[in-house]
Amino acid sequence: MTSASGPAANWRPGAQGGDLLPTGAAGRLATPAGDGNGPQTGPPTVTIGSYPDYPSAQRVVDHLADNRFPVEHSAIIGTNLTLVETVLGRMTTGRAALLGAGTGAWFGLFIGLLFGIFTVGNWLAVILVGLVIGAIWGAVFGAVTHAMTGGRRDFTSASSLRAGQYAVTVDAQLADQARQLLGRMGMGNRPANA
């Protein structure tokens, strides 16, 4: 068994300075502030409206801003979140190679432009060579990468996060002012308890 050395070895609970935690790799540790449930979130808030889509909630905050309400004390909070993965199409080795060629061409163009800046002779040829070599290597890497998946994911997709409803909240001390402004709004405002 080895003995500890360094600042932590000198730390003893109950000793002088023992109420302090020893330093860690990232510096001196500190006990959590507040109730220990994470960082303080700021002043209490009140929900002034709940809306089925983001544009409706955005119109409410825009209306508050147009009427000189301090919108830095408001928030739009999406609830009932759902992850939606939309399948865009089937992925084949040929399509993977084509997508890789496109990505490689962009990278090759960038490298060709970089080298073209410092070329005294035919700089256009340097750019074109970079583009072609990038496209070829991109196609090779795209095809090989897809082939290595072994058919486990033969489709392309795009993921998005969607909310079931959007709540507009404001700091509690400004809730009455916000409700008065929304009363004059004239669009189908849905209160939070509706």
C-alpha positions as CSV (number, residue, x, y, z in Angstrom):
1,M,0.0,0.0,0.0
2,T,1.4,3.4,-0.9
3,S,0.8,6.6,1.0
4,A,-0.8,9.6,-0.6
5,S,1.3,12.7,-1.2
6,G,0.4,16.2,-2.3
7,P,-2.2,18.7,-1.0
8,A,-4.9,16.0,-0.6
9,A,-2.7,14.0,1.7
10,N,-2.6,16.9,4.2
11,W,-6.4,17.3,4.3
12,R,-8.0,15.9,7.5
13,P,-11.7,16.4,8.5
14,G,-12.0,18.3,11.8
15,A,-8.4,19.7,11.5
16,Q,-7.6,23.3,11.1
17,G,-8.8,24.2,7.6
18,G,-10.4,20.7,7.5
19,D,-13.8,22.1,6.6
20,L,-12.4,22.9,3.2
21,L,-12.4,20.3,0.5
22,P,-9.0,19.3,-1.0
23,T,-8.1,20.6,-4.4
24,G,-8.9,18.4,-7.4
25,A,-7.4,18.1,-10.9
26,A,-9.5,21.1,-12.1
27,G,-8.8,23.3,-9.1
28,R,-10.4,23.8,-5.7
29,L,-13.7,21.9,-5.2
30,A,-16.7,23.7,-3.7
31,T,-19.8,22.4,-2.1
32,P,-23.0,23.0,-4.1
33,A,-24.8,26.3,-3.6
34,G,-28.4,26.5,-2.7
35,D,-30.4,23.3,-2.0
36,G,-28.1,21.0,-3.9
37,N,-30.5,20.4,-6.8
38,G,-28.3,22.1,-9.4
39,P,-27.6,25.7,-10.5
40,Q,-29.9,28.5,-9.5
41,T,-32.4,29.1,-12.3
42,G,-33.3,32.7,-11.5
43,P,-36.5,34.4,-10.2
44,P,-39.8,32.5,-10.1
45,T,-41.8,32.5,-13.3
46,V,-45.5,32.4,-14.2
47,T,-47.0,30.8,-17.4
48,I,-49.1,33.4,-19.1
49,G,-50.2,31.3,-22.0
50,S,-49.9,27.9,-23.7
51,Y,-50.0,27.5,-27.5
52,P,-50.2,24.5,-29.8
53,D,-47.4,25.7,-32.1
54,Y,-44.2,27.7,-31.9
55,P,-45.4,30.6,-34.3
56,S,-48.3,31.4,-32.0
57,A,-46.0,31.6,-28.9
58,Q,-43.6,33.7,-30.9
59,R,-46.3,36.1,-31.9
60,V,-47.2,36.5,-28.2
61,V,-43.6,37.4,-27.3
62,D,-43.3,39.7,-30.4
63,H,-46.5,41.5,-29.2
64,L,-45.0,42.0,-25.8
65,A,-41.8,43.3,-27.3
66,D,-43.8,45.7,-29.6
67,N,-45.5,47.1,-26.5
68,R,-42.2,47.8,-24.7
69,F,-42.4,44.8,-22.3
70,P,-39.0,43.7,-21.0
71,V,-38.9,40.5,-23.0
72,E,-35.5,39.5,-21.6
73,H,-37.7,38.4,-18.6
74,S,-39.7,35.9,-20.7
75,A,-39.2,32.5,-22.2
76,I,-40.8,30.1,-24.7
77,I,-40.8,26.6,-23.2
78,G,-41.6,23.5,-25.4
79,T,-43.2,20.7,-23.5
80,N,-44.1,17.1,-24.3
81,L,-41.0,16.7,-26.5
82,T,-40.9,14.1,-29.2
83,L,-37.9,13.0,-31.3
84,V,-39.0,12.5,-34.9
85,E,-36.6,10.7,-37.3
86,T,-37.8,11.2,-40.9
87,V,-36.5,8.6,-43.3
88,L,-35.3,10.3,-46.4
89,G,-34.5,7.3,-48.5
90,R,-32.6,4.0,-49.0
91,M,-28.8,4.1,-48.7
92,T,-26.9,2.0,-51.2
93,T,-23.1,1.7,-51.6
94,G,-23.5,3.8,-54.8
95,R,-25.4,6.5,-53.1
96,A,-22.9,6.5,-50.2
97,A,-20.1,6.9,-52.7
98,L,-22.0,9.8,-54.5
99,L,-22.5,11.6,-51.2
100,G,-18.9,11.0,-50.2
101,A,-17.8,12.3,-53.6
102,G,-19.8,15.5,-53.0
103,T,-18.3,16.0,-49.5
104,G,-14.8,15.2,-50.8
105,A,-15.2,17.6,-53.7
106,W,-15.9,20.5,-51.3
107,F,-12.9,19.6,-49.2
108,G,-10.7,19.2,-52.3
109,L,-11.9,22.6,-53.6
110,F,-10.9,24.1,-50.3
111,I,-7.5,22.6,-50.4
112,G,-7.1,23.5,-54.1
113,L,-8.0,27.1,-53.3
114,L,-5.4,27.1,-50.5
115,F,-2.7,25.8,-52.8
116,G,-3.9,28.0,-55.7
117,I,-3.2,31.1,-53.7
118,F,0.5,30.3,-53.5
119,T,0.8,29.0,-57.0
120,V,2.7,31.2,-59.5
121,G,1.6,29.3,-62.6
122,N,-1.8,28.0,-63.6
123,W,-3.7,28.3,-60.4
124,L,-7.0,27.1,-62.0
125,A,-5.5,23.7,-62.8
126,V,-4.4,23.4,-59.1
127,I,-8.0,24.1,-58.0
128,L,-9.5,21.6,-60.4
129,V,-7.0,18.9,-59.5
130,G,-7.8,19.4,-55.8
131,L,-11.5,19.2,-56.6
132,V,-11.1,16.0,-58.6
133,I,-8.8,14.2,-56.1
134,G,-11.1,15.2,-53.3
135,A,-14.1,13.8,-55.1
136,I,-12.4,10.5,-55.8
137,W,-11.2,10.0,-52.3
138,G,-14.5,11.1,-50.9
139,A,-16.3,8.5,-53.0
140,V,-13.9,5.8,-51.9
141,F,-14.3,6.6,-48.2
142,G,-18.1,6.9,-48.6
143,A,-18.4,3.5,-50.2
144,V,-16.0,1.8,-47.8
145,T,-17.7,3.3,-44.8
146,H,-21.1,2.2,-46.0
147,A,-19.8,-1.3,-46.8
148,M,-18.4,-1.6,-43.3
149,T,-21.8,-1.1,-41.7
150,G,-22.8,-4.5,-42.9
151,G,-26.3,-3.5,-43.9
152,R,-27.3,-2.5,-40.3
153,R,-28.5,1.0,-41.4
154,D,-29.4,1.0,-45.1
155,F,-31.3,4.3,-45.0
156,T,-30.7,8.0,-44.6
157,S,-32.7,10.1,-42.2
158,A,-33.0,13.5,-40.5
159,S,-33.9,13.9,-36.8
160,S,-35.9,16.7,-35.3
161,L,-37.2,17.5,-31.9
162,R,-40.9,18.6,-31.7
163,A,-42.9,19.9,-28.8
164,G,-46.6,19.1,-28.1
165,Q,-47.2,22.6,-26.9
166,Y,-45.3,25.8,-26.1
167,A,-45.7,27.8,-22.9
168,V,-44.8,31.5,-22.6
169,T,-43.5,32.3,-19.2
170,V,-42.5,35.6,-17.6
171,D,-40.9,36.6,-14.3
172,A,-43.6,36.5,-11.5
173,Q,-43.3,40.2,-10.7
174,L,-44.1,41.1,-14.4
175,A,-46.9,38.6,-14.9
176,D,-49.8,41.1,-14.4
177,Q,-48.2,43.6,-16.9
178,A,-47.8,40.8,-19.4
179,R,-51.4,39.6,-19.0
180,Q,-52.7,43.2,-19.5
181,L,-50.8,43.5,-22.7
182,L,-52.1,40.1,-23.9
183,G,-55.7,41.2,-23.1
184,R,-55.3,43.9,-25.7
185,M,-53.7,41.5,-28.2
186,G,-56.8,40.5,-30.2
187,M,-55.5,37.1,-31.4
188,G,-56.8,33.8,-30.1
189,N,-54.8,33.8,-26.9
190,R,-55.1,30.6,-25.0
191,P,-54.5,31.0,-21.3
192,A,-52.4,28.4,-19.5
193,N,-55.3,26.9,-17.7
194,A,-57.4,26.4,-20.9
